[in-house]
Amino acid sequence: MKSFLITLAAGVSAWFLVSTAKAQVIGPAGDPFQSLTAVEEQDSVIKASTIDEQLEKKAYNAGVALMEQGDLEGALLKFDEAISLDSSYAEAYTNRGSVKWRQGEYQQAVEDFERSIGIRPTSDAYFGLGQCLYQQNRMDEAEESYTQALALEPDYSQAAYYRGGLYFERGEYEKAITDYDRAIRINPGYAYAYNDRASAKRQLERYEEAAEDYAQACRLSPEEVFMRNNWGSALRRGGEYEQAVEVYTESIRQDPSNHLTYNLRGLAYYEMGQYERAIADFDTCLQLNDSYAYAYLNRGCAYYKLYEYAKALADGDKAVELMPKNAAAYLNRGNFREMNRDAEGACEDWRKAAEMGNENARRYSDSQCGSVK
């Protein structure tokens, strides 16, 4: 996902718990002190063979416990053991698939989830399969797996959330919003669903609605700085610059080491015409991360607005150095070169940006440098 955060599930939780209650052996009814005959004693004792039949469940439960502790290798061995004792143990395949997913062994995990589904289809197995198929970039199959999970369990909020993420990646924002709506309806405390629904609304330029959703996400997860930054960006895109600055400032208070927030607040100041303040924030951003190319690009634009063309060009050069495939970097450096009386260099940059598909650069080049084929 590009413009919003997907948190993969920590693991599939189709756990079968075996009772730990101890069996009691008593004498014949009505006379607990009467001695038992040999036959009665045999009939009154739980046979060892009955206990042995539960060995696969013991191995499975041990695997679950190790999985909870983060011991994935140990859990894997126990799920292997459970499956060796009972090759039709669907839950063991599901959870072994979850371990393999967490280890990045996606194809092996796919095989385990498919084996589990072949034995007994469950929503957890389909959801796990969808997660692995997504990692393999098999998006249509992942969508179908999430859909199957929802068919078996309509209130599976994570399946709705992640299917919404697939729609978002395809640019099908209305469909994504519908799935995020569903996830939120099932789980009103699902902060990430609010965040990502807001991101879909932002793509549709529904900035006011997006800001409301981001605000709710922040109320539910106030420690997540990226959600607060998203909220600020929705406000900024909607022209609410002062509110955006307030939100970004709160993010900085929460995490003063986050270079991204300074860049974002700098953008808000820039759009308010407060170029010195914008430059101060871009400076801080670069002090925290001197390879963050967008801050150079943005600071160059702020210097340009203050007629400090030499400084603008220096930042433009750095932005191009760090982002040699970014059309906007060449477009802006072309503008900076033009104001530094380097017409040839400006045309060179505009042509480069035009070749990358930037229409503004194409217009500049056509009008001032000759058309670009």
KOLNU-553209 format. One record per residue (C-alpha): residue in one letter; x, y, z. Coordinates in pm, whole numbers, plus 50000, padded with zeros to 5 digits. Layout:
residues N
<atom a,<X,Y,Z>>
...
END
This chain:
residues 373
<atom m,<50000,50000,50000>>
<atom k,<50130,50342,49910>>
<atom s,<49923,50617,50069>>
<atom f,<49792,50441,50375>>
<atom l,<49927,50187,50645>>
<atom i,<49816,49803,50634>>
<atom t,<49890,49609,50936>>
<atom l,<49914,49246,50867>>
<atom a,<49759,49023,51103>>
<atom a,<49992,48875,51361>>
<atom g,<49865,48531,51291>>
<atom v,<49563,48314,51241>>
<atom s,<49397,48222,51566>>
<atom a,<49189,47914,51500>>
<atom w,<49303,47753,51822>>
<atom f,<49165,47430,51967>>
<atom l,<49212,47421,52342>>
<atom v,<49215,47088,52523>>
<atom s,<49058,47078,52869>>
<atom t,<49311,47042,53151>>
<atom a,<49058,46908,53402>>
<atom k,<49172,46586,53568>>
<atom a,<48947,46278,53552>>
<atom q,<48827,46136,53885>>
<atom v,<48803,45762,53952>>
<atom i,<48547,45660,54212>>
<atom g,<48411,45334,54348>>
<atom p,<48071,45185,54273>>
<atom a,<47775,45419,54326>>
<atom g,<47642,45431,54681>>
<atom d,<47950,45278,54843>>
<atom p,<48265,45481,54776>>
<atom f,<48460,45267,55023>>
<atom q,<48367,44929,54875>>
<atom s,<48662,44754,54713>>
<atom l,<48641,44704,54335>>
<atom t,<48654,44371,54160>>
<atom a,<48926,44327,53898>>
<atom v,<48676,44373,53613>>
<atom e,<48514,44680,53772>>
<atom e,<48855,44832,53831>>
<atom q,<48947,44791,53463>>
<atom d,<48619,44950,53358>>
<atom s,<48662,45239,53599>>
<atom v,<49010,45353,53488>>
<atom i,<49075,45578,53185>>
<atom k,<49275,45367,52944>>
<atom a,<49615,45491,52833>>
<atom s,<49511,45442,52471>>
<atom t,<49242,45707,52515>>
<atom i,<49503,45954,52637>>
<atom d,<49732,45863,52347>>
<atom e,<49459,45960,52102>>
<atom q,<49495,46319,52225>>
<atom l,<49868,46348,52156>>
<atom e,<49810,46547,51837>>
<atom k,<49604,46800,52034>>
<atom k,<49874,46826,52298>>
<atom a,<50133,46896,52028>>
<atom y,<49899,47148,51867>>
<atom n,<49835,47334,52192>>
<atom a,<50207,47343,52265>>
<atom g,<50256,47497,51920>>
<atom v,<49994,47761,51996>>
<atom a,<50164,47847,52326>>
<atom l,<50504,47879,52156>>
<atom m,<50348,48091,51883>>
<atom e,<50208,48328,52144>>
<atom q,<50555,48355,52299>>
<atom g,<50707,48443,51961>>
<atom d,<50899,48116,51929>>
<atom l,<50807,48049,51566>>
<atom e,<51060,47771,51510>>
<atom g,<50941,47586,51819>>
<atom a,<50577,47634,51718>>
<atom l,<50653,47502,51370>>
<atom l,<50801,47181,51512>>
<atom k,<50492,47125,51727>>
<atom f,<50250,47184,51441>>
<atom d,<50460,46944,51231>>
<atom e,<50423,46690,51509>>
<atom a,<50047,46740,51532>>
<atom i,<50012,46690,51157>>
<atom s,<50232,46379,51161>>
<atom l,<49997,46232,51423>>
<atom d,<49680,46340,51240>>
<atom s,<49717,46431,50872>>
<atom s,<49359,46563,50864>>
<atom y,<49411,46817,51142>>
<atom a,<49283,47129,50965>>
<atom e,<49359,47374,51247>>
<atom a,<49721,47256,51261>>
<atom y,<49765,47331,50890>>
<atom t,<49606,47672,50939>>
<atom n,<49835,47768,51222>>
<atom r,<50143,47621,51056>>
<atom g,<50054,47832,50756>>
<atom s,<50036,48135,50983>>
<atom v,<50385,48064,51118>>
<atom k,<50524,48025,50767>>
<atom w,<50353,48348,50662>>
<atom r,<50522,48530,50948>>
<atom q,<50855,48378,50843>>
<atom g,<50808,48503,50488>>
<atom e,<50767,48152,50343>>
<atom y,<50460,48255,50148>>
<atom q,<50431,47967,49902>>
<atom q,<50467,47706,50176>>
<atom a,<50207,47896,50376>>
<atom v,<49973,47898,50074>>
<atom e,<50004,47519,50052>>
<atom d,<49918,47479,50421>>
<atom f,<49617,47708,50402>>
<atom e,<49493,47531,50090>>
<atom r,<49537,47194,50262>>
<atom s,<49337,47320,50561>>
<atom i,<49061,47449,50333>>
<atom g,<49052,47115,50152>>
<atom i,<48989,46939,50483>>
<atom r,<48749,47190,50636>>
<atom p,<48699,47542,50495>>
<atom t,<48717,47814,50760>>
<atom s,<48723,48190,50748>>
<atom d,<49063,48197,50919>>
<atom a,<49219,47969,50658>>
<atom y,<49079,48176,50372>>
<atom f,<49196,48497,50538>>
<atom g,<49547,48359,50588>>
<atom l,<49551,48243,50227>>
<atom g,<49451,48592,50115>>
<atom q,<49736,48745,50314>>
<atom c,<49991,48517,50148>>
<atom l,<49851,48566,49799>>
<atom y,<49871,48940,49851>>
<atom q,<50238,48909,49940>>
<atom q,<50289,48715,49616>>
<atom n,<50118,48993,49420>>
<atom r,<49837,48755,49322>>
<atom m,<49578,49023,49381>>
<atom d,<49273,48870,49213>>
<atom e,<49321,48546,49404>>
<atom a,<49376,48736,49728>>
<atom e,<49051,48925,49673>>
<atom e,<48866,48597,49617>>
<atom s,<49013,48452,49938>>
<atom y,<48903,48752,50144>>
<atom t,<48559,48726,49983>>
<atom q,<48537,48357,50079>>
<atom a,<48635,48444,50436>>
<atom l,<48355,48701,50449>>
<atom a,<48108,48453,50300>>
<atom l,<48183,48212,50584>>
<atom e,<48201,48484,50850>>
<atom p,<48026,48807,50745>>
<atom d,<48152,48986,51057>>
<atom y,<48520,48921,50983>>
<atom s,<48640,49280,51012>>
<atom q,<48999,49213,50907>>
<atom a,<48891,49039,50586>>
<atom a,<48677,49341,50497>>
<atom y,<48963,49577,50584>>
<atom y,<49226,49401,50377>>
<atom r,<48996,49353,50080>>
<atom g,<48934,49726,50100>>
<atom g,<49309,49771,50079>>
<atom l,<49319,49575,49755>>
<atom y,<49049,49796,49607>>
<atom f,<49243,50103,49722>>
<atom e,<49557,49985,49542>>
<atom r,<49356,49941,49222>>
<atom g,<49219,50291,49250>>
<atom e,<48867,50161,49318>>
<atom y,<48815,50403,49602>>
<atom e,<48438,50378,49634>>
<atom k,<48459,50000,49668>>
<atom a,<48739,50043,49920>>
<atom i,<48523,50281,50123>>
<atom t,<48238,50029,50121>>
<atom d,<48466,49764,50272>>
<atom y,<48610,50005,50527>>
<atom d,<48253,50100,50619>>
<atom r,<48186,49732,50680>>
<atom a,<48499,49684,50891>>
<atom i,<48408,49986,51104>>
<atom r,<48048,49872,51141>>
<atom i,<48173,49537,51272>>
<atom n,<48447,49692,51487>>
<atom p,<48382,50059,51573>>
<atom g,<48722,50077,51741>>
<atom y,<48917,49983,51427>>
<atom a,<49150,50283,51403>>
<atom y,<49332,50164,51091>>
<atom a,<49003,50124,50906>>
<atom y,<48916,50487,50984>>
<atom n,<49262,50594,50870>>
<atom d,<49244,50406,50543>>
<atom r,<48885,50506,50471>>
<atom a,<49002,50863,50512>>
<atom s,<49285,50799,50266>>
<atom a,<49036,50671,50010>>
<atom k,<48820,50980,50061>>
<atom r,<49127,51200,50024>>
<atom q,<49196,51040,49686>>
<atom l,<48843,51141,49588>>
<atom e,<48916,51496,49712>>
<atom r,<48656,51461,49987>>
<atom y,<48891,51638,50224>>
<atom e,<48644,51740,50493>>
<atom e,<48516,51383,50532>>
<atom a,<48872,51253,50523>>
<atom a,<48975,51491,50802>>
<atom e,<48685,51369,51016>>
<atom d,<48790,51007,50971>>
<atom y,<49155,51082,51043>>
<atom a,<49049,51268,51357>>
<atom q,<48854,50963,51473>>
<atom a,<49152,50739,51399>>
<atom c,<49366,50966,51616>>
<atom r,<49113,50954,51898>>
<atom l,<49123,50575,51887>>
<atom s,<49503,50552,51849>>
<atom p,<49647,50880,51977>>
<atom e,<50000,50739,51982>>
<atom e,<50011,50688,51603>>
<atom v,<50190,50994,51467>>
<atom f,<50141,50890,51104>>
<atom m,<49763,50905,51151>>
<atom r,<49790,51254,51294>>
<atom n,<50009,51358,51003>>
<atom n,<49750,51219,50763>>
<atom w,<49488,51427,50942>>
<atom g,<49701,51737,50901>>
<atom s,<49749,51663,50531>>
<atom a,<49374,51628,50474>>
<atom l,<49322,51965,50641>>
<atom r,<49601,52116,50431>>
<atom r,<49460,51974,50109>>
<atom g,<49124,52118,50206>>
<atom g,<49274,52464,50255>>
<atom e,<49254,52456,50636>>
<atom y,<49616,52557,50677>>
<atom e,<49609,52692,51031>>
<atom q,<49434,52381,51162>>
<atom a,<49683,52168,50970>>
<atom v,<49972,52350,51140>>
<atom e,<49813,52284,51480>>
<atom v,<49780,51913,51405>>
<atom y,<50138,51885,51275>>
<atom t,<50263,52075,51579>>
<atom e,<50096,51821,51805>>
<atom s,<50267,51544,51607>>
<atom i,<50601,51715,51664>>
<atom r,<50526,51741,52036>>
<atom q,<50460,51364,52039>>
<atom d,<50768,51278,51834>>
<atom p,<51016,51562,51777>>
<atom s,<51253,51325,51593>>
<atom n,<51017,51254,51303>>
<atom h,<51163,51437,51005>>
<atom l,<50852,51380,50791>>
<atom t,<50635,51595,51016>>
<atom y,<50861,51897,50979>>
<atom n,<50846,51864,50601>>
<atom l,<50466,51847,50614>>
<atom r,<50433,52146,50843>>
<atom g,<50675,52329,50617>>
<atom l,<50437,52265,50327>>
<atom a,<50150,52416,50526>>
<atom y,<50355,52725,50605>>
<atom y,<50456,52749,50239>>
<atom e,<50094,52741,50128>>
<atom m,<50018,53014,50381>>
<atom g,<50292,53230,50224>>
<atom q,<50507,53205,50538>>
<atom y,<50822,53110,50350>>
<atom e,<51075,53177,50626>>
<atom r,<50886,52948,50862>>
<atom a,<50861,52689,50589>>
<atom i,<51238,52704,50534>>
<atom a,<51297,52665,50909>>
<atom d,<51092,52346,50909>>
<atom f,<51263,52211,50598>>
<atom d,<51597,52288,50765>>
<atom t,<51496,52085,51071>>
<atom c,<51374,51803,50852>>
<atom l,<51713,51787,50680>>
<atom q,<51901,51809,51008>>
<atom l,<51717,51493,51112>>
<atom n,<51753,51325,50772>>
<atom d,<51992,51488,50529>>
<atom s,<51898,51249,50247>>
<atom y,<51528,51334,50242>>
<atom a,<51500,51458,49885>>
<atom y,<51155,51618,49907>>
<atom a,<51271,51861,50174>>
<atom y,<51543,51989,49938>>
<atom l,<51289,52023,49660>>
<atom n,<51043,52205,49886>>
<atom r,<51304,52431,50043>>
<atom g,<51423,52522,49694>>
<atom c,<51068,52635,49611>>
<atom a,<51053,52847,49927>>
<atom y,<51388,53012,49843>>
<atom y,<51253,53074,49491>>
<atom k,<50955,53259,49640>>
<atom l,<51197,53475,49840>>
<atom y,<51399,53550,49520>>
<atom e,<51699,53364,49658>>
<atom y,<51761,53190,49330>>
<atom a,<52115,53067,49396>>
<atom k,<52002,52887,49711>>
<atom a,<51700,52751,49525>>
<atom l,<51926,52609,49254>>
<atom a,<52158,52446,49508>>
<atom d,<51860,52267,49659>>
<atom g,<51730,52180,49315>>
<atom d,<52063,52019,49229>>
<atom k,<52050,51812,49547>>
<atom a,<51692,51704,49482>>
<atom v,<51783,51583,49131>>
<atom e,<52088,51402,49270>>
<atom l,<51872,51216,49521>>
<atom m,<51572,51167,49287>>
<atom p,<51711,51123,48934>>
<atom k,<51384,50971,48813>>
<atom n,<51151,51232,48958>>
<atom a,<50997,51460,48697>>
<atom a,<50904,51731,48949>>
<atom a,<51267,51761,49055>>
<atom y,<51373,51837,48697>>
<atom l,<51077,52070,48640>>
<atom n,<51158,52280,48944>>
<atom r,<51530,52283,48882>>
<atom g,<51453,52402,48531>>
<atom n,<51264,52694,48683>>
<atom f,<51552,52764,48921>>
<atom r,<51803,52753,48635>>
<atom e,<51593,52992,48432>>
<atom m,<51599,53247,48714>>
<atom n,<51975,53202,48739>>
<atom r,<52000,53300,48370>>
<atom d,<52083,52948,48255>>
<atom a,<51833,52915,47969>>
<atom e,<52010,52616,47816>>
<atom g,<52013,52429,48148>>
<atom a,<51647,52516,48207>>
<atom c,<51548,52373,47870>>
<atom e,<51753,52062,47935>>
<atom d,<51565,52001,48263>>
<atom w,<51222,52078,48118>>
<atom r,<51284,51839,47829>>
<atom k,<51389,51571,48075>>
<atom a,<51078,51624,48285>>
<atom a,<50861,51625,47971>>
<atom e,<51010,51293,47863>>
<atom m,<50900,51159,48202>>
<atom g,<50543,51268,48128>>
<atom n,<50520,51602,48310>>
<atom e,<50279,51819,48110>>
<atom n,<50382,52148,48272>>
<atom a,<50740,52082,48167>>
<atom r,<50622,52000,47816>>
<atom r,<50440,52334,47792>>
<atom y,<50745,52524,47918>>
<atom s,<50969,52341,47675>>
<atom d,<50734,52387,47379>>
<atom s,<50696,52760,47444>>
<atom q,<51057,52843,47527>>
<atom c,<51282,52568,47394>>
<atom g,<51112,52400,47099>>
<atom s,<50883,52099,47105>>
<atom v,<50976,51769,47259>>
<atom k,<50907,51461,47051>>
END
